């Protein structure tokens, strides 16, 4: 009986090992990602939030920027989250504002990541004066305190969504460029890259076909951190009236009313929902980043379930 049990367990282990061996890289990453429970739950939460961001403004009977009731009306059946200081429906504006905040964060993260990837590739691959020139530019940008640089540019340029996207992109690309450069400098010395050079492949082919795919794991992990950071930056700038401007809603300018003590004390429905929404989104993005780090780690030694 014991021998049969051992044989069954051995057979299960062998089947599991064979199924793992037959996995593609994408399937392996997905399996490791699912093992990170908080990260997987956060991904589901983020997908649900994005679906609500798309559906709520479309299905709501209220225009996010339209006055639809009495000002500072408490939550009711007609307005589940009440109305704001001019009578706009808070539920509709909450999801519309979350969409704007996510758009700003995603756009600035995408731009800074692309710029960082291109400059980091050029710097790490060619070296010499190209590396010196690009790295000195990154040194200049990174020599200024991050928050100070954001506030200065926000004060110089007219406040607005597109200007905030460009400002946040500008301050975030140097760190990405340095990260990509360090990975490229390590990968360019491996045998398959040297083989492509001997075979006469172009520099563009080697950089984007051989090197970049093998340097993407840390890039994706870093991008998730940048995404969370830029969401907080947008909220802070819009809270200070230096970001997205009303009547366009964002999570930051929805919190702007919390500068008043009377609002903090007497009208909690006007500032608690956007504040909680920011916290949940940022925490979810960070958990997803942690799960990505574990899933993309080639040295992962976690036990298979």
C-alpha positions in Angstrom: 0.0 0.0 0.0 2.8 2.4 1.0 4.7 1.4 -2.2 1.7 2.1 -4.3 1.3 5.5 -2.7 5.0 6.3 -3.4 4.6 5.3 -7.0 1.5 7.5 -7.4 3.2 10.5 -5.9 6.3 9.8 -8.0 4.1 9.7 -11.1 2.4 12.9 -10.2 5.7 14.6 -9.7 7.0 13.3 -13.0 3.9 14.6 -14.8 4.2 18.0 -13.1 7.9 18.2 -14.0 7.1 17.3 -17.6 4.2 19.8 -17.9 6.5 22.5 -16.5 9.3 21.5 -19.0 6.8 21.8 -21.9 5.7 25.3 -20.9 6.4 28.3 -23.0 8.1 31.3 -21.4 4.8 33.2 -21.3 3.1 30.3 -19.6 5.8 30.1 -17.0 5.6 33.8 -16.3 1.8 33.5 -15.9 2.1 30.5 -13.6 4.6 32.3 -11.4 2.5 35.5 -11.5 -0.7 33.6 -10.3 1.3 32.2 -7.4 1.6 35.7 -6.0 -1.9 35.9 -4.5 -1.9 39.7 -3.8 -0.5 40.5 -7.2 -3.1 38.3 -9.0 -6.0 39.8 -6.9 -4.7 43.3 -7.6 -4.6 42.6 -11.3 -8.2 41.4 -11.2 -9.1 44.5 -9.2 -7.4 46.8 -11.7 -9.2 45.1 -14.6 -12.6 45.6 -12.8 -11.7 49.2 -12.1 -10.8 49.9 -15.8 -14.1 48.2 -16.8 -16.0 50.5 -14.4 -14.1 53.6 -15.6 -15.3 52.8 -19.1 -18.9 51.7 -18.3 -20.0 54.1 -15.5 -19.7 57.4 -17.4 -21.4 55.7 -20.4 -24.2 54.2 -18.4 -24.7 57.0 -15.8 -27.7 59.3 -16.5 -25.5 62.2 -15.5 -22.8 64.2 -17.3 -19.6 64.2 -15.3 -19.3 67.9 -15.8 -23.0 68.8 -15.6 -24.9 70.3 -12.7 -27.5 67.7 -11.8 -28.6 68.5 -8.3 -28.2 70.7 -5.3 -24.7 71.5 -4.3 -23.1 69.4 -1.5 -26.1 67.1 -1.5 -25.4 64.0 0.8 -25.5 60.5 -0.6 -29.0 59.3 -1.7 -30.6 56.9 -4.1 -30.3 59.4 -6.9 -26.7 60.2 -6.1 -25.0 57.3 -4.3 -21.9 59.4 -3.5 -23.7 62.7 -3.2 -22.9 65.8 -5.2 -19.9 68.2 -5.2 -19.7 71.8 -4.3 -21.5 72.9 -7.5 -24.1 70.1 -7.7 -22.3 67.5 -10.0 -22.8 63.8 -9.4 -19.8 62.5 -7.4 -20.1 58.9 -8.5 -19.9 59.7 -12.2 -17.1 62.2 -11.6 -15.2 59.7 -9.5 -14.9 57.1 -12.2 -14.3 59.8 -14.9 -11.6 61.3 -12.8 -10.0 57.9 -12.2 -9.9 57.4 -15.9 -8.1 60.7 -16.4 -5.6 60.0 -13.6 -4.9 56.5 -15.1 -4.5 58.0 -18.5 -2.0 60.6 -17.3 0.0 58.0 -15.4 0.0 55.4 -18.2 0.8 58.0 -20.9 3.7 59.6 -18.9 5.0 56.1 -18.0 4.9 54.9 -21.6 6.7 58.0 -22.9 9.4 58.0 -20.2 9.9 54.2 -20.7 10.2 54.5 -24.5 12.7 57.4 -24.2 14.6 55.7 -21.5 14.8 52.4 -23.5 16.1 54.1 -26.7 18.7 56.3 -25.0 19.7 53.5 -22.7 20.2 51.1 -25.6 22.3 53.7 -27.5 24.4 54.5 -24.5 25.0 50.9 -23.4 25.5 49.5 -26.9 27.8 52.1 -28.5 29.6 53.3 -25.4 32.4 55.8 -26.1 31.3 59.4 -26.6 27.6 58.4 -27.1 27.6 56.9 -23.6 29.3 60.0 -22.1 27.0 62.4 -23.8 23.7 60.7 -22.8 24.9 59.9 -19.3 25.9 63.5 -18.7 22.4 64.6 -19.7 20.9 62.1 -17.3 23.2 63.4 -14.5 22.0 66.9 -15.1 18.4 66.0 -14.9 18.8 63.7 -11.9 21.0 66.2 -10.0 17.8 68.2 -9.2 15.5 67.0 -6.5 12.6 65.1 -8.1 9.7 66.9 -6.4 11.3 70.4 -6.9 11.8 69.7 -10.6 8.2 68.7 -11.0 6.9 71.7 -9.1 9.1 74.2 -11.0 8.1 72.9 -14.4 4.4 72.8 -13.3 4.7 76.5 -12.3 6.4 77.5 -15.5 4.0 75.9 -17.9 0.3 76.4 -18.1 -1.5 73.7 -16.0 -3.3 71.1 -18.0 -3.4 67.4 -18.6 -1.0 67.2 -21.6 1.6 69.5 -19.9 1.5 67.3 -16.8 2.1 64.2 -19.0 5.1 65.8 -20.6 6.5 67.0 -17.3 6.2 63.7 -15.6 7.7 62.0 -18.6 10.7 64.3 -18.6 11.6 63.7 -14.9 11.2 59.9 -15.1 13.2 58.9 -18.2 16.7 59.3 -16.8 16.3 56.5 -14.2 14.9 54.2 -17.0 17.8 55.1 -19.3 20.4 54.2 -16.6 18.6 50.9 -15.9 18.5 49.9 -19.5 22.1 51.0 -20.1 23.4 48.8 -17.2 21.6 45.7 -18.6 22.7 46.4 -22.2 26.3 46.6 -21.1 26.1 43.2 -19.5 24.2 41.5 -22.3 26.2 42.9 -25.3 29.2 40.7 -24.2 27.4 37.4 -24.3 28.0 34.8 -27.1 24.8 35.2 -29.1 25.3 38.9 -29.4 28.9 38.4 -30.5 27.6 35.8 -33.0 25.2 38.2 -34.5 28.0 40.7 -35.0 30.2 38.1 -36.7 27.2 37.2 -38.9 27.1 40.8 -40.1 23.8 41.8 -38.5 23.0 45.5 -38.3 23.3 47.5 -35.1 19.5 48.0 -35.1 18.9 44.3 -35.4 21.3 43.4 -32.6 19.9 46.1 -30.3 16.2 45.4 -30.8 16.2 41.7 -31.6 19.0 40.3 -29.5 19.6 42.7 -26.6 16.3 44.4 -25.8 14.1 41.3 -25.3 16.6 40.0 -22.8 16.6 43.4 -20.9 12.8 43.8 -20.7 12.2 42.1 -17.3 13.7 44.9 -15.2 12.2 47.5 -17.5 8.7 46.2 -16.9 9.2 46.0 -13.1 10.6 49.5 -13.0 7.7 50.8 -15.2 5.2 49.5 -12.7 6.9 51.5 -9.9 6.9 54.6 -12.2 3.2 54.1 -12.9 2.3 54.2 -9.2 4.6 57.2 -8.6 3.2 59.2 -11.5 -0.3 58.6 -10.3 0.6 60.1 -6.9 2.4 63.0 -8.6 -0.7 63.8 -10.7 -2.9 63.7 -7.7 -0.5 66.0 -5.8 -0.2 68.5 -8.6 -4.0 68.5 -9.3 -4.7 68.9 -5.6 -2.5 72.0 -5.7 -4.4 73.3 -8.8 -1.2 72.8 -10.9 -2.4 69.7 -12.8 -5.6 68.7 -14.5 -8.0 71.7 -14.4 -11.7 71.7 -13.7 -14.3 71.0 -15.0 -12.3 67.9 -16.2 -12.2 65.6 -13.2 -9.2 63.8 -11.9 -8.6 62.0 -8.6 -6.3 64.9 -7.6 -8.6 67.8 -8.3 -11.5 65.9 -6.7 -9.5 66.0 -3.5 -8.9 69.8 -3.9 -12.0 70.5 -1.9 -10.4 68.9 1.2 -8.3 72.0 1.7 -11.3 73.4 3.5 -11.8 72.4 7.1 -15.5 72.7 6.8 -15.5 70.2 3.9 -13.3 67.8 5.8 -15.6 67.9 8.8 -19.1 68.2 7.3 -18.9 66.7 3.7 -16.8 63.5 3.9 -18.5 62.1 0.7 -16.7 64.8 -1.3 -13.1 63.7 -0.4 -13.1 60.2 1.1 -14.0 58.3 -2.1 -11.3 59.8 -4.3 -8.7 59.5 -1.5 -9.5 55.8 -0.9 -9.5 55.2 -4.7 -6.0 56.7 -5.1 -4.8 54.5 -2.2 -6.3 51.3 -3.7 -5.0 51.9 -7.2 -1.5 52.7 -6.0 -1.3 49.7 -3.7 -2.7 47.4 -6.4 -0.1 48.6 -9.0 2.7 48.1 -6.4 1.5 44.5 -5.7 1.3 43.8 -9.5 4.9 45.1 -9.7 6.0 42.8 -6.9 4.3 39.8 -8.7 6.0 40.8 -12.0 9.3 40.8 -10.3 8.8 37.3 -9.0 7.4 36.0 -12.2 10.1 37.4 -14.5 13.0 36.5 -12.2 15.0 33.8 -14.1 16.5 32.6 -10.8 13.1 32.0 -9.1 13.5 28.9 -7.0 10.0 28.8 -5.6 8.5 25.3 -5.1 6.0 24.3 -7.8 2.5 23.7 -6.7 
